[in-house]
Amino acid sequence: MGNRVVLILIVLALAAGAGSLYLLRGEGESSSNARALGQVLFPQLKAAEVERITVQDAKGTINLERKGAGWAIAERGGFPADIERVGELVVKLLELKTGQTEPIGEKDRARMQLAAPGKGDGAATLVTFKGKDGKTLAELLVGKKYFKSPPEGDATKALGDGRYVMLPAEPARVILVSDPLKQAQSSAEEWVARDGFAVENIRSLEVKLADGGYRLARENLDANWVLDGKGGELDGARANAATFALAKVEVADVAAQGADTGIADGPQITATTTDGLEYRIRLGKLEKDRYFAQVAVEGTPARVVKPAPAPPDEKADAKEKREKAAADEAKRFTERVAREKALSGFTLLVPKGKLEDVLKKRDDMLKKEEKKDEKKK
């Protein structure tokens, strides 16, 4: 199949789904659009020069700022942004190419969701990339989703096969691109880095509730859990469930400044580990099945990561890989603890379901007596 045939098929495929434009072109415009097909929208844009990204839609505005090797969310007090999501958005704009283009009048922009940002239902989403000096490097108005065929269910929740976009400098032209640009939204919870905290190798766990709580402890990682207080027998499975639940707690969102968190009167969780760390977790009110939470990590990491046992007749390169794997694991642990300690400056929102096995009364940690059959057999 020749290149010309492929080009024509691409144009026809895009045109088939663009029925919402209903606009006619002259021969001159068709020729111009054919030349523009496949052209990069931002040929001068360089990822290394982007220092700030702003996304403004009808729901609000989010500002992402480069911080060293990572990114931070200005509206969340500088909390780390999901670097993979930021990277995806940057790559999308770098690689964005022109599909079908059509002329568009001012009255049609709202219908294509390309009206001025923040101006109601037909408003576009404005994505702006800026450099170190605050100079705008690239701007894009993101509008209505494009579907090759009608989606099932709610179209607003469907991903889409592409997007109608516009360059602010060219307000009379709408462009169809093949990427749905799902990253183009201002919701902070979509941008926060999910990495929360991981309480591993727990030696003791104390939970304080308004109407009770409990404390578990063990001498070492191989010993059985012991429950403080008198009365009842500890259910080992419930103790394990409580401690395992804290092995990975992700961040759902970060509280906005001035939020009513209720942390002063909420549950408190304290866990010490065999790695020389103490985690103090204070919880507040529930908001959309998520607890407000503050986390403080104290202590100096004391975990020793030893290389795996050497196999017989190990070669030099295998030994080097084995030792490097241990060194890399130790480095990741140290870096993780440093990141967890930095969480102390923020009020997080963490999933309620993740803590259900932890937030128990003492009686709920005990083995339940089986009911005896009162009927005589």
N, C-alpha and C positions, 0 to 999 in steps of 0.2 A: 504494500500500500504506500503510495507516494506521500510526501510531506504535504502537498497541496490538498489531497483528499482528507488527510488527518485534520488539517486546519479547518476545512469546511465542516467536518463532522463535529468538531469541538464547538464551532460557532452555532451550528444547528442545535446541539444539545443544550447549550446555554440559552439560546433563544426560545426553546420549547418551554422552559420554565419561567420565562419572564413576562407572563401574560399580564402582570399587574401594571405594566408601564403604558400600554396602549398608545404608543407614540410612533409617528412615522419619521423616516429619515430619507433624505435625498441621496442620490448616488455619491455625491461628494462626501457626505457624512459616513456612508457605508465604507468607502475606501479609507477614510481617516480612522474609523474604528478597527478595521482589519489590521491597519499598521500598528495600532495601540495594543492589540490583543497579545497577551503574554508579556507585556512590558512591566518591569518592576515599578511599583508606585513610588518608592522612595530610594532611588539609586544611590543617593549621596549619604544615606543614613548608615552610621557605624555604631555597632553595639557598645564599643569601648567608650564612646563619647556621651552616652546617655547617663545622666546623673539624677534625673527626676522624671517620674511618670505620673500624670494626673488623669484620672478617669472620672468624668462627670456625666451622670445620667439623671433621669427624672427623680430618682430616689435620693441622690446626694452626690458627694464628691469624695474621692480617696486620693491621697498623695503618697506615692512611694518614693523613698529617697535612698540613694546608694550610701551604704555605711561600710567602708572598708571592703571586705570581700563579699559582704551580704547586702541586704536591703531592709529598710525599716518602714513602718507605717506611721506617718505623721499624726494621723487622727487617733492613734492608739499609744501616744506617748513615746513613740520610737520603738515599739515592740517589733521583733523580727518578722519580716514578711516571708511567705513561702517562696524561696528562691527558685524553685522549679517552675512555679506558676509565673513568676516575673520573667524568667528566662523564656518560657513559652510565648508570652505576649511579645517580647522583644523580637524573637525569631520570627513569629508570625508576620509582624510588620516589615521586617527586613526582607522576607520572602514573598510578600503579598504582590500578586500580579494582576494586571487588568484582564477581566473577562469581557463580557459584553458591556458596552457603554451606550447610554441613551441621553438625549437632551431632556431636561426637566424644568418645569416652571415653578415659581414660588408657591403657587396654590397646590401643587402636587406633592410638595416635600413632606407635609404632615402625613399624607396617605402612605408614603414610603418610610415614615418614621425618621425623617431627615430634616425636620424643622429645627430651629435654634434650640440648643440644649437647655433643659429646665423649663420648657414652655408647654407642658401638658402631655397628653397621650401621644401626640405625634412627634415628640421631641427626640432628637438624635442623642446618641452617646458620643461625647467628645473625648478622644484619646490624644493626649499631648505628651511628646517627648522633649525634654529640655537638657541642655548641656551644663557645664560647670558655671558658666557666666550667666545662666538664666536664659540664654538664647534658645528660642524654639527651634528644634531640629526637625520635627515632623508633627503634623496634626492630621487627624482623620475623624470624620463624622461617620459613625456606625449606625446603620438603620435597620430596616426590616429583614427578617430571615428569609432565605430563599429555599424552597423545597422542590425537588425534582418531581415529587408526587405528593398529594395531600397527606399530611401526617395523621396518624391515628391518635385520638384523644386531644388533649389540650396543646394547641400549636405553640403556645408561649413557653411550654416546658420541653418541647421537642428541640433537639440539637440543631437541626437544619443542615442543608447541604452546601450552604454558602450564605453570603450576606450582601445587601445593598449598602454601598458606602459612598462617601463624597469627600472630595478635598475642599476644605474651606476656601481655598483660593480659586476654585472652579465651581461656583454655586449653580451653574447652569448644566452640569453634567453629573449623572448618576452612574456608578460603576458597579458591576456585579463581580464579586470575587468568590473563589471556590472554597474559602475557609469560613466557618460559621462564627469565628472570633468569640468563642464562649468566654474568654478571659475578660472581655470588655464589659465590666460591671463594677459598681462602686461599693458593694457590700463588703464591709471590713472583715466579716467572718469568713469570706471566701479567700481572703488574702493572708490571714495570719498563719504563721508557721505552726503546724500541728504538734511538733515535738514538745511534749510536756515534761513529765518527770517519771523516772523508773526506780522504784524502791526495791532493790534486790538484796538477797541474802539477809533477810530480816532476822534480828536476834530478839527484839521485843517490840510489841505493838500495843499502844494504849489508846483507847477511844473514849472520849468524854462527851456525853450527851446531856441534855437538860434534865432528862429523867433516868439517868443511869450510864451504863457503859461497861467496859471490861479492860483487862490487861492480860496479854499473853507474853510468855517468855520461854526461851530454851537455851541450854548451855552451849550448844553448837548446832551446825546445820544438819547433823545426823540425829540429833536428840528429838524427843517428843515435845510437843508444846505443853506448857503448864499454865493453867488458868488461875489467876489470883482470886482469893475469896473462898468462902466455905459454901458447901452445898452443891450437889449435882456433879455429874461427870462430863468433862469436856468432850465435845464431838470433834474428833480430829479432822474430819472432812470439812467442817465449818471453819475451823481454825485455818486450814490450808486455803480455803476459798477466800477468806478475808485477807490473808497475806499475799496470795497470788494476784488478787485484784489490783494491788498497788504496783505490780511489776511493770505496768505500762499505762499511764494516764495521759491521754492526749488533750490538747487545748482545743476547745470548740470555738472560742472567741475570747476577746479581751474586753473588760469593762471600760466603757467610756468614762472620761473624767467627770466626777460628780455623781456617779450612779449610786443609788441607794442599795448597798450590798447586804446589809444586815450581818456582817461578819463578826461584829463585836459580841453578838449573842448566840452565835452558831456553834455547831459541833467542832471538836478539836481532835486531831489525830497526830500522835507522835510515834515515830518508828525509828529505832536504832538498828544499825546493820553491822555485820562482821567486817565490813570494809572501812570502819571508823567514821561513819557518817550518821547524822541525825536529821531526820526530815520532820518538820513541824508544819502541819497542814491545818489551816483554819477555814471553815466553811461558813457560808452565809445563806441568803435566801435562794429559793428556787426560781429560775426564770426560764420558761420553755423547756422544762425537764433538764435544766443545767444548774449546777450550784455555782455561786460566786465562790472563789477560792483564792487564798493567799498561801504561798509556799516559801518556807525558809529552809535552806540546807546548810548545816554547820559541820565542821570537822575537816580534816585533811585526809584525802583518799589513801587508804592503806592496803588496797588490793594488790596482791602480787600475782602477776600473770606469768606462769611458767610455760616454756615450750612443751609440746606434746612429747611423749617418750620416743626416743630414737629407735627406729627399726634396725634389725641386724644388717650389717654391711651397708650402712647408709653412705651415700655418695656426698661429696662436698656441696654440690648445688642443692640437693634435697635438704641437707642440714641448714643451709642458708635460708631456704624458703620457710622451713619449720620455725626457725628462730625469728625470722621477719614477721611471720604471722602472729607470734606471741607479742612482739614489740608493737605491731599495729593495733592489736586488741587493747593493750595497755594504754596506748595513745588515745584511742577512741573513748575509753572509759574516763580518762582524765579530762578530755575535751567535753564529754557529756556532763560531768559533774560541774565544770566551770559554767556551762550553759544553764544548768539547773539552778545554780546559785544566782545567776543573773535574773531569774524569774521573780526574785523577792521584791523587785521594784514595781510589780504589776499585780492587778487583781484579775484573775483568770475566770473563765467560765468553763467548767468541766462537766462531762455527761453524768447525770444522776445514776444511770444504770451501772456505770463502772464502779460506783461506791456502795451499791446496795448490800453486798456481802460484808462490807466493812462496818457500816453504821448499824450495828445491832446492840441490843441490850444484853446483859450478861446471861440472862435466862435463855436467850435465843442461841447462845453458843453451846448449850448443853445438849447431851443426848436425850432424846425424847423416849419415855418409857412406852413400850408397845402395849396396846390395849389388850387386856385378857378377855377371852371369850367367856362370858358369864353362863352361857348355856352348857349344860352337861351333855357330853357325847355318849 
